[in-house]
Amino acid sequence: MTHNPDTPLPPPAERRRLREAASLTQAQLAARLGVSRALVRTWESGRRTPQGGAREAYAALLASLARPGGEPAVTARPEKRMRHLTTASAPAPPGAPERASPPPRRSPRRSPYLSPAQAFDALYAFCAPALVRQAYLLTGRRELARESVERAFQIAWHRWPEVAVDPDPASWVRAAAHDYALSPWHRFRPRYRDPEPPPASAADRALLDALLALPPPHRRTLVLYDGVGLDLPETAAETEASTPAAANRLLRAREAVAARLPALADPAELHRRLAQMASAERLRAAKPPAVRMDGERRARFWTRAAIAFTVALIGAISLTLYTAPTRYEPPVPPGATVGGVPPKAAPGPLSAAELSLRARLRSQTAHGPERLLPEPR
């Protein structure tokens, strides 16, 4: 049996999305293919490409994972093209009339590169559904989970030149969404003060209560390792902790969950229950254009608010400089009491001496020297 070296495979990011959508860990996928987990990790990161029989088995498995979810298989279009070429090139049976080959169709020339909006929409369609479920496991709130994912993608769109060149943009957005979901400031918001309705299943309610009882770092480590399927170094890097600290958090989180739910002491069973509880909730994310427009609207609002605040500050400073005095004015000293000054006498009748003095002054004024008058010539 010969193997086709050109068996089409989806991009590395799509391979990982299909595995996570099927709630499979890298170890489980490697066990199905008969390879090591490290090899599957290199396939999903794009560092290596499967060859030979492993490539065909990997492509067939990914195609089977894509069908049950209702999404078209990535290899459907190349296979259809191969069948068309095989049928057209097959020799006609003896005695059959020759058929003229149909003229080749000219497909419109498309650019091999995506625009920033198209790349953002593809990343959102790839990551948003899984991120909403992860945020729900971290917070236990459906509305907060959707808001966390939308805010993370709005930040990513605002910083798209940085995110677009990141080796793993999905991890970048996931870290932003988890940080926003676990922010302690949400408890002061009025819309998140009242609890949301719990899950319908009693088992899901018990598991969600066990998760929410964990400290946020332990809860995030458990969801990333046992829920998402990251390895320990990747979990430690995403939670900004050392590998021993992440391992310690994971062990303590598992012990706390197993103490409340002994049936989930097995990590494989815990992974299955986490995926089942997250998939049971109806958690729908917004459309990519709406998220981009909302992010741009938010950016415009804060930009205009910053400009208005700056203008108001400049106006206040200008008014202060205009009304301020241009020379130094010493402050008025406080009043002081001066001693030795006789008090002013109140008005009243004159004494005899004062009356005599007044009479003498009047008489002298009336009989003073004669005035000098000019004489006419």
HELIX and SHEET records of a PDB file:
HELIX    1   1 PRO A   12  ALA A   21  1                                  10    
HELIX    2   2 GLN A   26  LEU A   33  1                                   8    
HELIX    3   3 ARG A   37  SER A   45  1                                   9    
HELIX    4   4 GLY A   52  ALA A   66  1                                  15    
HELIX    5   5 ALA A   76  SER A   89  1                                  14    
HELIX    6   6 PRO A  116  THR A  139  1                                  24    
HELIX    7   7 ARG A  142  HIS A  158  1                                  17    
HELIX    8   8 TRP A  160  ALA A  164  1                                   5    
HELIX    9   9 PRO A  169  ALA A  181  1                                  13    
HELIX   10  10 PRO A  184  PHE A  188  5                                   5    
HELIX   11  11 PRO A  190  TYR A  192  5                                   3    
HELIX   12  12 ALA A  202  LEU A  212  1                                  11    
HELIX   13  13 PRO A  216  LEU A  222  1                                   7    
HELIX   14  14 VAL A  223  VAL A  228  3                                   6    
HELIX   15  15 LEU A  232  GLU A  238  1                                   7    
HELIX   16  16 THR A  243  ARG A  260  1                                  18    
HELIX   17  17 PRO A  262  LEU A  264  5                                   3    
HELIX   18  18 PRO A  267  ALA A  280  1                                  14    
HELIX   19  19 PRO A  288  THR A  323  1                                  36    
HELIX   20  20 ALA A  352  ALA A  366  1                                  15    
END                                                                             
